[in-house]
Amino acid sequence: MDTSYPREDYLPAPAHKREPSPTTGASPLPRDHLVWSIFNTIYMNFCCLGFVALAFSVKARDRKVAGDVEAARRFSSKARCYNTLATAGSVVLPLLLAALVITGVVHLSKLAQESVGFFTYQFSGSDDEDK
């Protein structure tokens, strides 16, 4: 009894993938930016741009696996664009908000120091205006 596994008789035939066109054969395969998209989706999902980038990254990976390099390059470019927008929005907007809060606090502290004299006005016992 033969117990070797897997048996060579029952192995599925390898799937035939489309070969890349000869013009793009020399160029490297496009990056799919999947890790960056997952990071933006989980941690910095600004206006759902991270999720959109994740969708395009998965499409780019699927097209790359299928052998359609040109479509993979288009989806990869879109994924990179949405990842850049999501990262920039998630980093720049909190920094801008922090700068506005700091500027407001500094302005209010200067305003409060200038108006201390107005609120600490003391009336004297003698009125020179009545005479």
HELIX and SHEET records of a PDB file:
HELIX    1   1 GLU A    8  TYR A   10  5                                   3    
HELIX    2   2 LEU A   34  ILE A   42  1                                   9    
HELIX    3   3 PHE A   46  CYS A   48  5                                   3    
HELIX    4   4 LEU A   49  ALA A   66  1                                  18    
HELIX    5   5 VAL A   69  GLU A  114  1                                  46    
HELIX    6   6 VAL A  116  PHE A  119  1                                   4    
END                                                                             
